[in-house]
Amino acid sequence: MTMTVGELFIALVLISLVLLASNAIRNVTPWLRRLFLPSSVIGGAILLLLGPEVAGRAVTAPFEEAAGLFPEYVFESWAALPGLLINVVFAALFIGRPIPGLRTIWMRAGPQVVVGQTMAWGQYVVGLSLALIILAPVFGMNPMAGALIEIGFEGGHGTAAGMADTFAELGFEEGADLALGLATVGIVSGVLIGTLMINIAARRGVIHLDKTRKTSDALDEAQAMSQGEENELPPTEEYSEFKKDLAQEEETADPLSLHIGLVGIAIAIGWLILTALQWIEQQTWAANDGLEILAHVPLFPIAMIGGVIVQLCVTRFGLEPHVSSRTMARIAGTALDFTIVAALATLSLTALGEHFIPFLLLALAGIGWSLFVLIVIAPRVIPENWFERGIGDFGQSMGVTVTGLLLMRMADPKNRSGAFESFGYKQLMFEPVVGGGLFTAASLPLIAQFGAPAVLVFTLILTLAWLIFGLLYFGRLVPERGRGRWGVKSS
């Protein structure tokens, strides 16, 4: 596939226009705001409807080579964008955000780290078990389908889109479409089920909502809080440092170009690291027995490591006044919006239709596991305010970070539980590994090389290890609680 700069420019302009239109649609459509659907998802759905799989089957476009109502080169450009722009999203993840010591993170967010890790590794256990028992033998699916729950739910649209090339290289091309579909299901069901759980928790006395506030009011406040932050960046105290970030931006002559340059450096560092690791692999074990793992790992999780290195250098040389977390969040958010729109626009509805029953089973299994962790495990691991803090992990495990923020905002509008800070610190020990991190990117190559049973055993051991550790270490700190119909009440 070849494309000119002009063709790519036209493709980007079309995405910009549809993002503008989708923002307008969401502003005048209350039920879309209640679902908390990002404008990028709405825009992607619009382009999907106008693409070759929907409008293209009913309308003849006025182009010689057309893909729906668009020229074919536009469609090809959109297909190439996610794998490129996702590197920008992950490279910017930690730049401009202070990286505290591990002890600080652990003391503030240890219980939520346990709950989040248990949710993520358990999604592999549930998915791989389902793939080995039902999906592969009954429906003839590739066993790599077992990784789709974590990639789609915990990773979200950006991760699913960014791994499209890896799916294709490993012979499971339809997996990218299924992962994107699961990501959409996760966002919608996460908000709906999370809202329902918050109302049930309030009725049963697990949490105490302000009687003068309606759930819809909290929802509106949460949306206002996260407007422009529709990305997977960890919410730390920077959210309350608005004036400080403005001052940082004013001290820099051209803040946007500076920050884009830092992102570019992070991606370059990540590319060098990945290239070196792949060279070592080719010269060692791959040369002897043909075992290739790193050759199929995409760049974006390593670009995230490059971003951490850049931030460490910024801190080491005292350059923090010139680096704004808000500007970096805008760069990452814009890149993620374009990634999601392009990925959904090129989504194959045919693939979803052909694998509808497996898709439905994976979605139900993922939702069921996340609910189990929230209701059964979280109250036995999180010593204080287990629901207010656990609902954030539930939201993230079903969609993106903003989903978790939304649900925490609804359950604890004034942040009396300190859930926002703990949630933000948890991300620093979570994102680099799962939820779009190193293991998420390596999961498909690992399944392809070692087989689904071996990866299932590995993830099962990790799930049980995190769970047992949480119950023994933090569980002893959980006070005796009255037994309610839900089993455990807040202290």
C-alpha positions as CSV (number, residue, x, y, z in Angstrom):
1,M,0.0,0.0,0.0
2,T,1.3,3.4,-1.0
3,M,-0.1,6.8,-0.4
4,T,0.9,10.4,-1.0
5,V,1.2,13.1,1.6
6,G,-1.7,14.8,0.0
7,E,-3.9,11.7,0.4
8,L,-2.9,11.3,4.0
9,F,-3.7,15.0,4.6
10,I,-7.2,14.6,3.1
11,A,-7.8,11.5,5.3
12,L,-6.8,13.5,8.4
13,V,-9.0,16.4,7.5
14,L,-12.0,14.1,7.1
15,I,-11.4,12.7,10.6
16,S,-11.1,16.3,12.0
17,L,-14.5,17.2,10.4
18,V,-16.2,14.1,11.7
19,L,-14.8,14.7,15.2
20,L,-16.3,18.2,15.1
21,A,-19.6,16.8,13.9
22,S,-19.6,14.1,16.6
23,N,-19.0,16.6,19.3
24,A,-22.0,18.6,18.1
25,I,-24.1,15.5,18.0
26,R,-23.2,14.5,21.5
27,N,-23.9,18.0,22.8
28,V,-27.5,17.9,21.5
29,T,-28.1,14.3,22.3
30,P,-28.7,13.7,26.1
31,W,-28.7,9.9,25.9
32,L,-25.3,9.8,24.3
33,R,-23.9,11.9,27.1
34,R,-25.5,9.6,29.6
35,L,-23.7,6.7,28.0
36,F,-20.5,8.7,28.3
37,L,-19.5,7.7,24.8
38,P,-16.4,9.6,23.7
39,S,-16.8,11.8,20.6
40,S,-14.2,9.6,18.9
41,V,-16.3,6.5,19.2
42,I,-19.4,8.4,17.8
43,G,-17.3,9.8,15.0
44,G,-15.8,6.3,14.2
45,A,-19.4,4.9,14.1
46,I,-20.4,7.6,11.7
47,L,-17.6,6.8,9.3
48,L,-18.2,3.1,9.7
49,L,-21.8,3.6,8.5
50,L,-20.6,5.6,5.6
51,G,-18.0,3.1,4.7
52,P,-17.9,0.1,2.3
53,E,-19.7,-2.4,4.7
54,V,-22.8,-0.3,5.2
55,A,-23.5,2.6,2.8
56,G,-21.1,1.1,0.2
57,R,-23.5,-1.8,-0.3
58,A,-26.4,0.5,-1.0
59,V,-24.9,3.6,-2.7
60,T,-22.5,3.9,-5.6
61,A,-19.9,6.5,-4.8
62,P,-18.8,8.9,-7.5
63,F,-15.2,7.6,-7.5
64,E,-13.5,5.0,-9.7
65,E,-11.9,3.3,-6.7
66,A,-14.3,3.8,-3.8
67,A,-14.7,2.5,-0.3
68,G,-18.2,3.3,0.7
69,L,-18.7,7.0,0.2
70,F,-15.0,7.7,0.3
71,P,-12.1,7.3,-2.1
72,E,-10.2,4.1,-1.5
73,Y,-7.0,5.9,-0.7
74,V,-8.8,7.6,2.2
75,F,-9.9,4.2,3.6
76,E,-6.3,2.9,3.2
77,S,-4.9,5.9,5.0
78,W,-7.3,5.3,7.9
79,A,-6.3,1.7,8.1
80,A,-2.7,2.7,8.5
81,L,-3.2,5.5,11.1
82,P,-3.9,3.5,14.3
83,G,-0.6,1.6,14.3
84,L,1.3,4.9,14.0
85,L,-0.7,7.2,16.3
86,I,-1.0,4.8,19.2
87,N,2.8,5.2,19.7
88,V,2.2,8.9,20.4
89,V,-0.5,8.1,23.0
90,F,1.7,5.7,25.0
91,A,4.9,7.7,24.6
92,A,3.2,10.7,26.2
93,L,1.7,8.6,29.0
94,F,4.1,9.6,31.8
95,I,5.9,12.6,30.4
96,G,5.2,15.7,32.5
97,R,4.0,13.6,35.4
98,P,6.2,13.2,38.5
99,I,7.1,9.6,39.0
100,P,7.2,8.9,42.8
101,G,9.1,6.1,44.5
102,L,7.7,2.6,44.6
103,R,7.2,2.8,48.3
104,T,5.0,5.9,48.0
105,I,2.9,4.3,45.3
106,W,2.5,1.1,47.3
107,M,1.5,2.8,50.5
108,R,-1.1,4.9,48.7
109,A,-2.4,2.4,46.2
110,G,-1.3,-1.1,47.2
111,P,-4.9,-2.5,47.6
112,Q,-6.0,-1.1,44.2
113,V,-2.9,-2.4,42.6
114,V,-3.9,-5.9,43.8
115,V,-7.5,-5.5,42.6
116,G,-6.5,-4.1,39.3
117,Q,-3.8,-6.8,38.6
118,T,-6.3,-9.5,39.7
119,M,-8.9,-8.2,37.3
120,A,-6.4,-7.9,34.4
121,W,-4.7,-11.3,34.7
122,G,-8.0,-12.9,35.5
123,Q,-9.4,-11.7,32.1
124,Y,-6.7,-13.8,30.5
125,V,-7.6,-16.8,32.6
126,V,-11.3,-16.4,31.8
127,G,-10.7,-15.7,28.1
128,L,-8.2,-18.5,27.5
129,S,-10.3,-21.0,29.4
130,L,-13.3,-20.1,27.3
131,A,-11.2,-20.3,24.1
132,L,-9.8,-23.8,25.0
133,I,-13.1,-25.2,26.2
134,I,-15.6,-23.7,23.7
135,L,-14.3,-21.2,21.2
136,A,-11.6,-23.3,19.6
137,P,-13.2,-26.8,19.6
138,V,-16.8,-25.7,18.9
139,F,-16.4,-22.6,16.7
140,G,-13.0,-23.3,15.3
141,M,-11.6,-20.0,16.4
142,N,-7.9,-19.3,16.9
143,P,-6.9,-19.9,20.5
144,M,-5.5,-16.3,20.5
145,A,-9.1,-15.3,21.0
146,G,-8.5,-15.9,24.7
147,A,-6.5,-12.7,24.9
148,L,-9.3,-10.5,23.4
149,I,-11.1,-9.7,26.7
150,E,-8.0,-8.1,28.2
151,I,-7.0,-6.4,25.0
152,G,-10.5,-5.0,24.3
153,F,-11.8,-4.4,27.8
154,E,-8.7,-3.5,29.8
155,G,-6.7,-2.1,26.9
156,G,-9.5,-0.2,25.2
157,H,-9.9,1.0,21.7
158,G,-6.4,2.4,21.4
159,T,-4.7,-0.8,22.3
160,A,-7.0,-2.9,20.1
161,A,-6.3,-0.6,17.2
162,G,-2.6,-0.5,17.8
163,M,-2.3,-4.3,17.8
164,A,-4.0,-4.7,14.4
165,D,-0.7,-5.4,12.7
166,T,0.2,-8.0,15.3
167,F,-3.1,-9.8,14.7
168,A,-2.5,-9.8,11.0
169,E,1.1,-11.0,11.3
170,L,0.0,-14.0,13.5
171,G,-2.8,-15.1,11.2
172,F,-5.7,-13.9,13.3
173,E,-6.7,-10.8,11.4
174,E,-10.3,-10.8,12.5
175,G,-9.1,-10.6,16.1
176,A,-8.5,-6.9,15.7
177,D,-12.1,-6.3,14.7
178,L,-13.4,-8.5,17.6
179,A,-11.2,-6.6,20.0
180,L,-12.5,-3.2,18.8
181,G,-16.0,-4.5,19.2
182,L,-15.3,-5.7,22.7
183,A,-13.8,-2.3,23.6
184,T,-17.1,-0.6,22.5
185,V,-19.2,-3.1,24.4
186,G,-16.9,-2.5,27.4
187,I,-17.4,1.2,27.5
188,V,-21.2,1.1,27.2
189,S,-21.7,-1.8,29.6
190,G,-19.2,-0.4,32.0
191,V,-21.1,2.9,32.4
192,L,-24.5,1.3,32.5
193,I,-23.6,-1.6,34.9
194,G,-21.4,0.7,37.0
195,T,-24.2,3.2,37.4
196,L,-26.6,0.4,38.4
197,M,-24.1,-1.0,40.9
198,I,-23.7,2.5,42.5
199,N,-27.4,2.8,42.9
200,I,-27.7,-0.7,44.4
201,A,-24.7,0.1,46.8
202,A,-26.5,3.3,47.9
203,R,-29.7,1.5,48.6
204,R,-28.0,-1.2,50.6
205,G,-25.9,1.2,52.6
206,V,-22.6,0.3,51.2
207,I,-22.0,3.9,50.2
208,H,-23.9,7.1,51.2
209,L,-24.7,9.4,48.4
210,D,-25.7,13.0,49.0
211,K,-29.5,12.9,49.0
212,T,-29.7,16.3,47.4
213,R,-27.8,15.1,44.3
214,K,-29.1,13.0,41.6
215,T,-27.0,10.4,39.8
216,S,-27.5,12.3,36.6
217,D,-26.0,15.4,38.2
218,A,-22.9,13.5,39.2
219,L,-22.8,12.1,35.7
220,D,-22.8,15.6,34.2
221,E,-20.1,16.8,36.6
222,A,-18.0,13.7,35.8
223,Q,-18.3,14.5,32.1
224,A,-17.3,18.1,32.6
225,M,-14.3,17.0,34.7
226,S,-13.0,14.7,32.0
227,Q,-13.9,16.9,29.0
228,G,-10.9,16.9,26.8
229,E,-9.3,14.0,28.8
230,E,-10.6,11.1,26.8
231,N,-7.4,9.2,27.0
232,E,-5.8,6.6,29.2
233,L,-3.6,8.9,31.2
234,P,-3.3,8.3,35.0
235,P,-5.2,10.9,37.1
236,T,-2.8,12.1,39.8
237,E,-2.7,15.3,41.7
238,E,-1.9,17.2,38.4
239,Y,-5.7,17.5,37.9
240,S,-5.8,20.0,40.8
241,E,-2.7,21.9,39.5
242,F,-4.4,23.8,36.7
243,K,-2.8,27.2,37.4
244,K,0.7,25.6,37.8
245,D,0.4,24.0,34.3
246,L,-0.7,27.3,32.8
247,A,2.3,29.0,34.3
248,Q,4.5,26.2,32.8
249,E,3.0,26.8,29.4
250,E,3.6,30.5,29.6
251,E,7.3,30.0,30.4
252,T,7.9,28.2,27.1
253,A,8.0,30.1,23.9
254,D,6.3,27.4,21.8
255,P,5.0,24.8,24.3
256,L,3.3,22.6,21.7
257,S,6.3,22.1,19.5
258,L,8.5,21.4,22.6
259,H,6.2,18.8,23.8
260,I,5.8,17.1,20.4
261,G,9.5,17.0,20.3
262,L,9.7,15.2,23.7
263,V,7.1,12.7,22.4
264,G,9.3,12.2,19.3
265,I,12.3,11.6,21.5
266,A,10.4,9.0,23.6
267,I,9.3,7.2,20.4
268,A,12.8,7.2,19.1
269,I,14.2,5.8,22.3
270,G,11.5,3.1,22.3
271,W,12.3,2.2,18.7
272,L,16.0,1.9,19.5
273,I,15.3,-0.3,22.5
274,L,12.9,-2.5,20.6
275,T,15.3,-2.8,17.6
276,A,18.1,-3.8,19.9
277,L,16.0,-6.4,21.7
278,Q,14.8,-7.8,18.4
279,W,18.4,-8.0,17.1
280,I,19.5,-9.8,20.3
281,E,16.6,-12.2,19.8
282,Q,17.6,-12.9,16.2
283,Q,21.2,-13.6,17.2
284,T,20.4,-15.9,20.1
285,W,17.4,-18.1,20.7
286,A,15.6,-17.3,17.5
287,A,18.6,-18.3,15.5
288,N,18.7,-21.7,17.2
289,D,15.1,-22.9,17.4
290,G,13.1,-20.2,15.5
291,L,11.4,-18.9,18.7
292,E,10.2,-15.3,18.0
293,I,8.4,-13.2,20.5
294,L,9.9,-9.7,20.3
295,A,9.6,-9.7,16.5
296,H,5.9,-9.5,16.8
297,V,5.7,-7.0,19.7
298,P,4.5,-3.6,18.5
299,L,6.3,-0.4,19.3
300,F,3.8,1.4,21.5
301,P,4.6,-0.4,24.9
302,I,8.3,0.2,24.4
303,A,7.6,3.8,23.5
304,M,5.9,4.1,26.9
305,I,9.2,3.1,28.4
306,G,10.9,5.7,26.3
307,G,8.5,8.2,27.8
308,V,9.5,7.2,31.3
309,I,13.2,7.6,30.4
310,V,12.4,11.1,29.0
311,Q,10.6,12.1,32.2
312,L,13.4,10.8,34.4
313,C,15.8,13.0,32.4
314,V,13.4,16.0,32.7
315,T,13.4,15.5,36.5
316,R,17.2,14.9,36.7
317,F,18.1,18.1,34.9
318,G,15.4,20.3,36.5
319,L,13.3,20.9,33.4
320,E,9.9,20.4,35.0
321,P,8.9,24.1,34.7
322,H,9.1,23.7,30.9
323,V,7.0,20.5,30.6
324,S,3.2,20.7,31.1
325,S,1.2,17.6,31.9
326,R,-1.9,19.3,30.4
327,T,-0.2,20.0,27.1
328,M,1.1,16.4,27.0
329,A,-2.4,15.1,27.8
330,R,-3.8,17.2,24.9
331,I,-1.3,15.7,22.5
332,A,-2.0,12.2,23.7
333,G,-5.8,12.8,23.7
334,T,-5.8,14.1,20.1
335,A,-3.7,11.2,18.9
336,L,-6.1,8.8,20.7
337,D,-9.2,10.4,19.2
338,F,-7.7,10.1,15.7
339,T,-6.7,6.5,16.4
340,I,-10.1,5.4,17.6
341,V,-12.0,7.2,14.7
342,A,-9.7,5.6,12.1
343,A,-9.9,2.1,13.7
344,L,-13.7,2.1,14.0
345,A,-14.1,3.5,10.5
346,T,-12.2,0.5,9.1
347,L,-13.8,-2.1,11.4
348,S,-15.0,-5.2,9.7
349,L,-18.7,-5.8,10.5
350,T,-18.4,-9.0,8.5
351,A,-15.9,-10.4,11.0
352,L,-18.2,-9.5,13.9
353,G,-21.1,-11.2,12.1
354,E,-19.2,-14.4,11.4
355,H,-18.1,-14.7,15.0
356,F,-21.1,-13.2,16.7
357,I,-21.7,-16.1,19.2
358,P,-18.0,-16.2,20.3
359,F,-18.0,-12.4,20.5
360,L,-21.1,-12.5,22.8
361,L,-19.6,-15.2,25.0
362,L,-16.3,-13.3,25.4
363,A,-18.3,-10.1,26.3
364,L,-20.4,-11.8,28.9
365,A,-17.4,-13.7,30.4
366,G,-15.5,-10.4,30.7
367,I,-18.4,-8.6,32.3
368,G,-19.0,-11.4,34.7
369,W,-15.4,-11.6,35.8
370,S,-15.2,-7.8,36.4
371,L,-18.4,-7.9,38.5
372,F,-17.1,-10.9,40.5
373,V,-13.9,-9.0,41.4
374,L,-15.8,-5.9,42.4
375,I,-18.4,-7.6,44.5
376,V,-16.5,-10.5,46.0
377,I,-12.8,-9.7,46.0
378,A,-12.6,-5.9,46.4
379,P,-14.3,-5.7,49.8
380,R,-11.9,-8.4,51.1
381,V,-8.7,-6.7,49.9
382,I,-9.4,-2.9,50.1
383,P,-9.4,-2.0,53.8
384,E,-11.3,1.3,53.6
385,N,-14.0,2.6,51.2
386,W,-13.8,-0.5,49.2
387,F,-16.7,0.3,46.9
388,E,-15.7,3.9,46.1
389,R,-12.2,2.7,45.2
390,G,-13.1,-0.6,43.6
391,I,-15.6,0.9,41.3
392,G,-12.8,2.8,39.6
393,D,-11.0,-0.4,38.9
394,F,-14.2,-2.0,37.6
395,G,-14.7,0.9,35.2
396,Q,-11.2,0.8,33.9
397,S,-11.4,-3.0,33.4
398,M,-14.5,-2.5,31.2
399,G,-13.3,0.4,29.1
400,V,-10.8,3.2,29.6
401,T,-9.4,5.2,32.5
402,V,-12.1,7.9,32.1
403,T,-14.8,5.2,32.7
404,G,-13.2,4.5,36.0
405,L,-13.0,8.2,36.8
406,L,-16.7,8.7,35.9
407,L,-17.9,5.9,38.2
408,M,-15.7,7.1,41.1
409,R,-17.0,10.6,40.6
410,M,-20.6,9.3,40.8
411,A,-19.9,7.1,43.9
412,D,-17.8,9.7,45.7
413,P,-18.4,13.2,44.3
414,K,-16.3,15.0,46.9
415,N,-13.5,12.5,46.9
416,R,-13.8,11.9,50.7
417,S,-12.4,8.4,50.2
418,G,-9.2,9.5,48.5
419,A,-10.0,7.1,45.6
420,F,-8.8,9.5,42.9
421,E,-5.3,9.7,44.2
422,S,-5.0,6.0,44.9
423,F,-6.3,5.2,41.5
424,G,-3.8,7.6,39.9
425,Y,-0.8,6.1,41.7
426,K,-2.1,2.6,40.9
427,Q,-1.7,3.4,37.2
428,L,2.1,3.7,37.5
429,M,2.3,0.1,38.7
430,F,-0.3,-1.1,36.2
431,E,-0.1,0.5,32.8
432,P,3.5,-0.6,32.0
433,V,2.5,-4.3,32.2
434,V,-1.2,-4.8,31.4
435,G,-4.0,-2.7,30.1
436,G,-2.0,-2.0,27.0
437,G,1.4,-2.5,28.5
438,L,4.2,-5.0,27.8
439,F,2.4,-8.2,28.5
440,T,-0.7,-7.1,26.6
441,A,1.5,-6.5,23.5
442,A,3.3,-9.7,24.0
443,S,0.3,-11.9,24.8
444,L,-0.5,-12.8,21.2
445,P,3.1,-13.8,20.2
446,L,3.3,-15.8,23.5
447,I,0.2,-17.7,22.7
448,A,1.4,-18.3,19.1
449,Q,4.8,-19.6,20.3
450,F,4.0,-21.5,23.5
451,G,0.3,-22.3,23.0
452,A,-2.8,-21.2,24.9
453,P,-2.5,-23.8,27.6
454,A,0.9,-22.6,28.7
455,V,-0.1,-19.0,28.8
456,L,-3.3,-20.0,30.7
457,V,-1.2,-21.7,33.4
458,F,1.1,-18.7,33.6
459,T,-1.7,-16.1,33.9
460,L,-3.6,-18.4,36.4
461,I,-0.5,-18.5,38.6
462,L,-0.2,-14.7,38.5
463,T,-3.9,-14.2,39.2
464,L,-3.9,-16.5,42.2
465,A,-0.6,-15.0,43.4
466,W,-2.0,-11.5,43.4
467,L,-5.3,-12.7,44.9
468,I,-3.6,-14.7,47.7
469,F,-1.2,-11.9,48.5
470,G,-4.0,-9.3,48.6
471,L,-6.1,-11.5,51.0
472,L,-3.2,-12.3,53.3
473,Y,-1.4,-8.9,53.3
474,F,-4.2,-6.4,53.0
475,G,-7.1,-8.7,54.0
476,R,-5.9,-8.7,57.6
477,L,-6.3,-4.9,57.6
478,V,-9.9,-5.1,56.6
479,P,-12.1,-4.4,59.6
480,E,-15.0,-6.7,60.6
481,R,-18.0,-5.5,58.7
482,G,-21.7,-6.2,59.1
483,R,-23.0,-8.8,56.8
484,G,-25.5,-7.4,54.4
485,R,-27.3,-8.9,51.4
486,W,-24.2,-8.1,49.3
487,G,-22.0,-9.9,51.8
488,V,-19.8,-6.9,53.0
489,K,-20.7,-3.4,53.9
490,S,-18.4,-0.4,54.0
491,S,-16.9,0.6,57.4
